[in-house]
Amino acid sequence: MCIICYCMHQYASWIIIIFTIIGVIIVFDPLGGKKTIYLTDGVNRNLESSQSGQLLYNVKNTATRVWEKRIRLLCCCIVQDDDHRVAFTSIAELFRAYFSDTDLVPSDIAAGLTLLHQEQDKMESCPKEPEEVLCHSPSSPVTDDLDIELENAAHYMQFAAAAYGWPYYVYTNPFTALCKLNGDCCGNRPTDSDITGSDRHNFHFGSILKITGLQYRDFIHISFHNKIYEIPFFVALDHKKEAIVVAVRGTLSFEDILTDLSADCEDLTLEDVLENGFVHKGITQAANYIYRKLINDGILNQAFTIAPEYKLVIVGHSLGGGTASILAIMLRNSFPTLKCYAFSPPGGLLSKSLADYTKHFIVSVIVGKDLVARLSMPNMEDLKRRIVRIVANCNRPKYQILLHGCWYEVFGGDPDNFPTELDGRNQDDLTQPLLAEESLMVHRSPSYNALEDESHLNSPPQYPHLYLPGKIIHIVEESSSRRLCSSDIKYTASWSKETVFSSILISPKMITDHMPDVVLKALNSLAQEQGACISCQTRDFNTNIV
């Protein structure tokens, strides 16, 4: 077991190195001083002149083209069509706007994240004021409703995980998956009318069969077709729950990443739905694609012809969870009893009015400090400002921050007592900023000047606030061992509010808490614990009767 953990650690190290190199390539700004030209106060005060306005326009265009070239380079291995080019431009505009007032190098960002994590841990360890929480007695209706939804979520998460196909099955069964798929997948090959897209050697379909435990005859339609704004999904009959399940796959390809990053807002207008509002553009287009397939191609009609008494359930994880949520909104009028389970959906998905509307038929499940569930443009802006603020007001050398941060992340211990403005200490302790910093402190960069300008607090937000869909179940670790190989983890679940996810939390588990196997493990653990409690209560009840 220790050898396996060592190999996994080495594998994770290489992943970190690769992502660091990619991050340097992305964050490095070849515009250099050009970018600061249109961000300086002098130019901003004289934008009324045509010359200054033209200069600003030209530099913004140059910055957009730089980001577009970077995105094209990262996506060089995929075939690019008109949809890709439109997406590249849209994403480039988003990145240009986000990084336009930032002059931090990657090591500054790493130091800032390290400081924020330790500051966050110090705040969590301090005694807290009694917070507004949902407290209920064990027999209350809300608790019973939570138990029912957790049991349903544990069941339907298997379908959401199965949508990933053989990559998920091999990842969760590394030693036996290939042998099982080679031995079992060649027997029952679906006909051409049942399956869309490429599935070499029948591995995807075989994995779905293994994970869900369904038979071939239970599947109505399977699509492995994958392009930008067009993601795989399948429709199956779930006889255990008497449901027609539409399972949407999450992010697994470059095309899916482009769909995720197309984070502009667009209006969602539906007939007979009063709560129209803003939605995530890329995910909405993916939901439109599946909606057209389900309705125009008659897939749902075929399913309900076979099982007319069944209910409609839509599920998905990550990108699939966001797509499933918007798809459920689109289908709600035609299927009033439908239910949607969105596992770890993106945080920047629906406007407040739509998020409130979906509380009647969507349940979102979030584990721990999942990054994606807190990922929205306002939250990213908040994170950027927190990084700039904390690194500009810390008086330790950067190498000390990074070295102690690495030790703290790997081996734990107490957070370092770096003087920062967040501690509320005397400002005399902050005379030697971390950045040393001509760029932030001496030259008074736009990033630092923005910290002193409080007018932005009263100005309209640059990005509209978008929220998680439906009612939210938040699962957190109750106790766990810090050992790498330990699996001694207990979970607790409770209903939560969307405001809990209004800030990005820095944690070593902010990525792993998003993984589908971790979500499924947490739900299965809670379902088993719930089953054991019911069994104990039944036994005690029978004993009392005797």
C-alpha positions in Angstrom: 0.0 0.0 0.0 2.8 2.4 0.8 4.4 1.7 -2.6 1.1 2.6 -4.2 0.8 5.8 -2.2 4.4 6.7 -3.1 3.7 6.2 -6.8 0.5 8.3 -6.5 2.5 11.0 -4.8 5.1 11.0 -7.6 2.3 11.1 -10.2 0.7 14.0 -8.4 4.1 15.8 -8.3 4.5 15.5 -12.1 0.9 16.9 -12.5 1.8 19.9 -10.4 5.0 20.5 -12.4 3.1 20.3 -15.7 0.4 22.7 -14.5 3.0 25.1 -13.1 4.7 25.2 -16.5 1.4 25.8 -18.2 0.5 28.4 -15.7 3.7 30.3 -16.4 3.0 30.2 -20.1 -0.5 31.5 -19.6 0.2 34.2 -17.0 3.4 35.6 -18.6 2.5 38.8 -20.3 4.5 39.6 -23.5 2.7 43.0 -23.6 4.9 44.1 -20.7 4.8 47.9 -20.4 2.2 48.3 -23.0 -0.5 47.0 -20.7 0.3 49.6 -18.0 0.0 52.4 -20.6 -3.8 52.3 -20.6 -4.1 51.5 -17.0 -2.3 54.6 -15.7 -4.2 57.4 -14.1 -2.9 59.9 -16.7 -4.5 58.1 -19.6 -7.7 57.4 -17.7 -8.1 61.1 -17.1 -7.7 62.0 -20.8 -9.8 59.3 -22.4 -12.0 61.9 -23.9 -9.3 62.7 -26.5 -9.6 60.6 -29.6 -5.9 59.7 -29.5 -6.1 58.3 -26.0 -9.3 56.4 -26.8 -7.7 54.9 -29.9 -4.6 53.9 -27.9 -6.8 52.2 -25.3 -8.7 50.4 -28.0 -5.5 49.2 -29.7 -3.9 47.9 -26.6 -7.0 46.0 -25.5 -7.2 44.5 -29.0 -3.5 43.5 -28.7 -4.1 41.9 -25.3 -7.2 40.0 -26.6 -5.1 38.6 -29.6 -2.4 37.5 -27.2 -4.8 35.5 -25.1 -6.4 34.1 -28.2 -3.1 32.9 -29.4 -2.4 31.2 -26.1 -5.7 29.4 -26.1 -5.2 28.3 -29.7 -1.8 26.9 -28.7 -3.2 25.0 -25.8 -6.0 23.6 -28.0 -3.7 22.8 -31.0 -4.5 19.1 -30.8 -8.2 19.5 -31.6 -9.9 20.3 -34.9 -10.9 23.9 -34.9 -14.0 25.2 -36.7 -16.1 28.4 -36.5 -17.6 27.4 -33.1 -14.1 27.1 -31.7 -13.0 30.4 -33.2 -16.0 32.2 -31.6 -15.3 30.5 -28.3 -11.6 31.4 -28.4 -12.4 35.1 -28.9 -15.1 35.1 -26.2 -12.7 33.4 -23.7 -9.8 35.7 -24.7 -12.0 38.7 -24.0 -12.9 37.3 -20.6 -9.2 36.6 -19.7 -8.1 40.0 -20.9 -10.6 41.8 -18.8 -9.8 39.7 -15.7 -6.0 40.0 -15.9 -5.9 43.6 -17.3 -5.3 45.2 -13.8 -3.0 42.5 -12.5 0.8 42.7 -12.5 1.6 39.7 -10.3 4.1 37.0 -11.4 3.3 33.3 -10.7 5.4 33.2 -7.6 3.4 36.1 -6.2 0.2 34.2 -6.8 1.6 31.0 -5.1 2.8 33.1 -2.1 -0.6 34.8 -1.9 -2.5 31.5 -2.0 -0.2 30.1 0.7 -0.8 33.1 2.9 -4.6 33.0 2.3 -4.7 29.2 3.2 -2.9 29.8 6.5 -5.0 32.8 7.3 -8.1 30.9 6.5 -7.0 28.0 8.8 -6.3 30.5 11.6 -9.7 32.0 11.3 -11.4 28.5 11.3 -9.6 27.6 14.5 -10.7 30.7 16.4 -13.9 30.6 18.5 -16.8 31.7 16.3 -20.0 33.5 17.0 -23.1 31.4 16.8 -24.0 31.3 13.2 -27.3 31.1 11.6 -27.6 27.3 10.9 -30.5 25.0 10.1 -31.0 23.0 13.3 -33.7 20.4 13.5 -34.6 17.6 15.8 -33.9 14.1 14.6 -37.5 13.5 13.9 -38.2 16.8 12.1 -39.7 16.7 8.5 -36.7 18.6 7.2 -34.2 16.0 8.5 -36.4 13.2 7.0 -36.4 15.0 3.7 -32.6 15.3 3.9 -32.3 11.6 4.5 -34.5 10.8 1.5 -32.6 13.1 -0.8 -29.2 11.7 0.4 -30.4 8.2 -0.4 -31.6 9.3 -3.8 -28.4 11.2 -4.5 -26.2 8.2 -3.6 -28.2 6.2 -6.1 -28.2 8.7 -9.0 -24.6 9.6 -8.5 -23.7 6.2 -10.0 -25.4 7.3 -13.2 -23.6 10.7 -13.2 -20.3 8.9 -12.7 -21.1 6.3 -15.3 -21.5 9.0 -17.9 -17.7 9.5 -17.8 -17.3 6.0 -19.4 -14.1 3.9 -19.3 -11.8 6.7 -17.9 -13.8 6.7 -14.7 -14.1 3.0 -14.5 -10.4 2.4 -15.1 -9.5 5.2 -12.6 -11.6 3.6 -9.8 -10.6 0.0 -10.7 -6.9 0.4 -11.9 -5.9 -3.3 -11.6 -9.0 -5.2 -12.9 -10.9 -2.8 -15.2 -9.1 -3.6 -18.4 -9.4 -7.3 -17.9 -13.1 -7.1 -17.1 -13.8 -4.8 -20.0 -11.9 -7.0 -22.5 -13.8 -10.1 -21.3 -17.3 -8.7 -21.0 -17.7 -5.8 -23.4 -17.4 -7.7 -26.7 -20.6 -9.8 -26.1 -23.4 -7.3 -26.4 -22.7 -4.6 -29.0 -25.6 -2.0 -29.3 -26.9 -1.4 -32.8 -26.1 1.7 -34.7 -29.4 3.2 -33.9 -28.8 3.0 -30.2 -25.5 4.7 -30.0 -24.0 8.0 -31.4 -20.3 8.8 -31.6 -17.2 6.8 -31.3 -16.8 4.0 -28.8 -13.9 1.8 -29.9 -13.9 -1.7 -28.5 -17.2 -0.9 -26.7 -15.2 0.2 -23.6 -17.5 3.2 -22.9 -20.7 1.3 -23.1 -19.2 -1.7 -21.2 -18.1 0.7 -18.4 -21.5 2.2 -18.1 -23.0 -1.2 -17.8 -20.6 -2.1 -15.0 -21.1 1.1 -13.0 -24.9 1.3 -13.2 -25.6 -2.4 -13.0 -28.2 -2.1 -15.8 -28.8 -4.4 -18.7 -28.4 -3.5 -22.4 -32.1 -3.5 -22.9 -32.5 -0.7 -20.3 -30.8 1.9 -22.4 -32.9 4.1 -24.7 -30.1 6.2 -26.2 -26.4 6.7 -25.7 -24.4 9.5 -27.2 -20.6 9.7 -27.1 -20.5 12.6 -29.6 -18.3 15.4 -28.2 -17.7 18.9 -29.6 -17.7 22.3 -28.1 -21.1 23.0 -26.6 -22.1 19.3 -27.5 -21.4 16.9 -24.6 -22.1 13.1 -24.3 -25.2 11.8 -22.4 -27.3 8.7 -22.2 -30.9 7.9 -21.4 -31.8 4.8 -19.5 -34.6 3.1 -17.6 -34.0 2.8 -13.9 -36.4 0.1 -12.7 -35.3 0.3 -9.1 -36.5 3.9 -8.7 -39.0 3.7 -11.6 -37.4 6.6 -13.4 -36.2 7.6 -16.9 -32.7 8.9 -16.2 -30.9 11.4 -18.4 -27.3 11.4 -17.4 -25.0 14.1 -18.7 -21.2 13.8 -18.7 -18.9 16.3 -17.0 -15.6 17.8 -18.2 -13.3 15.2 -19.9 -12.0 16.8 -23.1 -10.6 20.1 -24.4 -13.9 20.8 -26.0 -15.6 20.5 -22.6 -13.0 22.9 -21.1 -13.9 25.4 -23.8 -17.6 25.0 -22.9 -16.7 25.6 -19.2 -14.7 28.7 -20.0 -17.4 30.3 -22.2 -18.5 32.0 -19.0 -20.3 35.1 -20.5 -23.9 35.6 -19.3 -26.9 35.4 -21.6 -30.6 35.7 -21.0 -32.7 32.6 -20.6 -36.2 33.3 -21.7 -38.8 30.5 -21.6 -42.6 30.5 -22.1 -44.7 30.3 -18.9 -41.6 30.8 -16.7 -41.7 34.1 -14.9 -38.3 33.7 -13.3 -36.3 34.4 -16.5 -32.7 35.6 -15.8 -29.1 35.2 -16.6 -27.3 31.9 -17.2 -23.8 30.6 -18.1 -23.6 30.9 -21.8 -21.5 27.8 -22.7 -23.4 25.5 -20.4 -26.7 26.8 -21.7 -25.7 26.0 -25.3 -24.8 22.5 -24.2 -28.2 22.1 -22.5 -29.9 23.4 -25.7 -28.0 20.7 -27.7 -29.3 17.9 -25.5 -32.8 19.4 -25.3 -33.0 19.3 -29.1 -31.8 15.7 -29.2 -34.3 14.6 -26.5 -37.3 16.4 -28.0 -36.7 16.8 -31.7 -35.3 13.3 -32.1 -38.1 11.8 -30.1 -35.9 10.1 -27.5 -38.0 11.0 -24.5 -41.2 10.0 -26.4 -39.7 6.6 -27.0 -38.7 6.3 -23.3 -42.2 7.2 -22.1 -43.8 4.9 -24.6 -41.9 2.0 -23.0 -42.4 3.2 -19.4 -45.3 5.7 -19.3 -45.7 5.6 -15.5 -42.0 6.4 -14.8 -40.8 9.8 -13.7 -38.1 11.9 -15.4 -34.8 12.4 -13.5 -31.9 14.4 -14.9 -28.4 14.0 -13.4 -24.9 15.1 -14.0 -21.5 15.9 -12.3 -19.5 19.1 -12.7 -20.2 20.5 -16.2 -22.8 17.7 -16.5 -24.4 19.0 -13.3 -24.7 22.5 -14.7 -26.0 21.3 -18.0 -28.5 19.0 -16.3 -29.8 21.9 -14.2 -30.4 24.2 -17.2 -31.9 21.3 -19.1 -34.3 20.6 -16.2 -35.4 24.3 -16.4 -36.1 23.9 -20.1 -38.1 20.6 -19.6 -39.9 21.7 -16.5 -43.1 22.9 -18.3 -43.4 19.7 -20.3 -42.6 17.4 -17.4 -43.8 19.1 -14.2 -42.8 16.2 -11.9 -39.2 15.9 -13.1 -36.3 16.0 -10.6 -32.7 17.0 -11.1 -29.7 16.0 -9.1 -26.7 18.3 -9.8 -23.4 17.0 -8.3 -20.7 19.6 -7.8 -22.1 22.0 -10.4 -20.3 25.2 -11.3 -21.0 28.1 -8.9 -21.6 30.8 -11.6 -24.6 29.2 -13.2 -27.9 30.9 -12.6 -29.1 34.4 -11.6 -30.8 34.7 -8.2 -34.4 34.6 -9.6 -33.7 31.4 -11.5 -31.8 29.8 -8.6 -34.8 30.4 -6.4 -37.2 29.0 -9.0 -35.2 25.8 -9.2 -35.4 25.1 -5.5 -38.7 23.2 -6.2 -37.1 20.5 -8.4 -33.3 20.6 -8.3 -31.0 19.3 -5.6 -27.3 20.3 -5.7 -24.7 18.2 -3.8 -21.4 19.8 -2.8 -18.6 18.1 -0.9 -16.2 20.1 1.3 -14.3 23.0 -0.1 -15.0 22.1 -3.7 -13.4 24.8 -6.0 -15.8 24.4 -8.9 -18.9 25.0 -6.8 -17.5 28.3 -5.8 -16.2 29.2 -9.2 -17.8 32.4 -10.6 -16.4 35.6 -12.1 -17.3 37.7 -9.0 -15.6 35.1 -6.7 -12.5 35.1 -9.0 -12.4 38.9 -8.7 -12.6 38.6 -5.0 -9.8 36.0 -4.9 -7.6 38.3 -7.0 -8.1 41.2 -4.7 -7.5 39.1 -1.6 -4.2 37.8 -3.1 -3.0 41.3 -4.0 -4.0 42.7 -0.6 -2.3 40.0 1.4 1.0 39.9 -0.5 1.2 43.7 -0.6 0.9 43.8 3.2 3.3 41.0 4.3 6.8 41.8 5.5 8.5 38.4 5.0 10.7 37.5 2.0 8.8 35.5 -0.6 11.1 32.4 -0.4 10.3 32.1 3.3 6.5 32.2 2.5 6.9 29.5 -0.2 9.2 27.2 1.8 7.0 27.3 4.9 3.9 26.9 2.7 5.2 23.8 1.1 6.0 22.3 4.5 2.6 23.3 5.8 0.7 21.8 2.9 2.6 18.5 3.0 3.1 17.9 6.7 0.6 20.2 8.4 1.4 22.0 11.6 0.4 25.4 12.9 -0.1 28.3 10.4 2.8 30.7 10.4 2.4 34.0 12.1 3.3 36.2 9.2 2.3 39.9 9.9 -0.5 40.9 7.5 -3.1 43.5 7.5 -5.7 40.8 8.2 -4.3 40.4 11.7 -5.3 43.9 12.7 -1.8 44.6 14.0 0.1 47.9 14.1 0.9 49.2 10.7 4.6 49.7 11.7 5.0 46.0 11.3 4.1 46.3 7.7 6.8 48.7 6.5 8.6 45.9 4.5 6.1 44.5 2.1 6.6 40.9 0.7 6.9 42.1 -2.9 9.7 44.5 -1.9 7.9 46.0 -4.3 8.6 48.5 -6.9 5.7 47.1 -8.9 3.0 47.3 -6.3 4.3 49.7 -3.7 6.8 52.1 -5.2 5.4 52.5 -8.7 1.9 52.2 -7.3 0.5 49.8 -9.8 -3.2 49.7 -10.8 -3.6 46.5 -8.7 -2.4 48.2 -5.5 -4.1 51.6 -6.2 -7.4 49.7 -6.6 -7.0 48.6 -3.0 -7.0 52.1 -1.8 -9.8 53.3 -3.9 -13.1 52.5 -2.1 -15.3 53.9 -4.9 -15.5 50.5 -6.5 -17.5 49.3 -3.6 -20.4 51.5 -4.6 -20.0 51.0 -8.3 -22.0 48.4 -10.3 -20.3 45.0 -10.3 -18.2 44.2 -13.4 -19.8 40.7 -13.5 -23.4 39.7 -12.5 -23.7 37.4 -9.6 -24.7 33.9 -10.5 -25.5 31.1 -8.1 -25.8 27.4 -7.6 -29.0 25.8 -8.7 -31.8 24.4 -6.5 -31.6 23.4 -2.8 -28.1 22.7 -1.7 -26.8 19.7 0.3 -23.3 20.5 1.7 -21.3 17.4 2.8 -18.3 18.0 5.0 -15.7 15.8 6.7 -16.5 15.3 10.4 -13.2 13.7 11.2 -10.3 12.3 9.2 -6.7 11.2 9.6 -4.0 13.4 8.2 -2.2 10.3 6.9 -1.9 10.0 3.2 -3.0 6.3 3.1 -5.8 6.6 5.6 -9.4 6.1 4.6 -10.9 6.8 8.0 -13.2 9.6 7.0 -16.6 10.4 8.4 -19.0 12.8 6.8 -22.0 15.0 7.9 -24.5 16.5 5.6 -26.9 19.5 6.0 -29.0 21.8 3.9 -27.0 24.9 3.1 -27.5 28.4 1.6 -26.0 29.7 -1.6 -24.2 32.5 0.3 -22.0 29.8 1.9 -20.3 29.4 -1.5 -19.8 33.1 -2.2 -16.0 32.9 -1.6 -13.3 30.6 -2.9 -11.6 28.6 0.0 -8.0 27.6 -0.4 -7.3 24.0 0.6 -5.3 21.0 -0.6 -8.7 19.3 -1.1 -10.3 22.1 -3.1 -9.7 19.9 -6.3 -10.1 16.4 -4.9 -13.4 17.3 -3.2 -14.7 17.9 -6.7 -13.8 14.5 -8.1 -16.7 12.2 -8.9 -15.3 9.2 -6.9 -15.0 11.4 -3.8 -18.5 12.6 -4.2 -19.8 9.0 -4.6 -17.8 7.8 -1.7 -19.2 10.5 0.6 -22.8 9.8 -0.5 -22.4 6.1 -0.1 -20.8 6.6 3.4 -23.8 8.7 4.5 -26.3 6.3 2.9 -24.7 3.3 4.7 -24.6 5.2 8.0 -28.3 6.1 7.6 -29.1 2.5 6.8 -27.3 1.3 9.9 -29.1 3.9 12.1 -32.5 2.7 10.7 -31.5 -0.9 11.4 -30.5 0.0 15.0 -33.8 1.9 15.6 -35.8 -1.0 14.3 -34.0 -3.5 16.5 -34.5 -1.3 19.6 -38.1 -0.8 18.8 -38.7 -4.6 18.5 -36.8 -5.1 21.8 -39.0 -2.5 23.6 -42.2 -4.3 22.3 -41.0 -7.6 23.7 
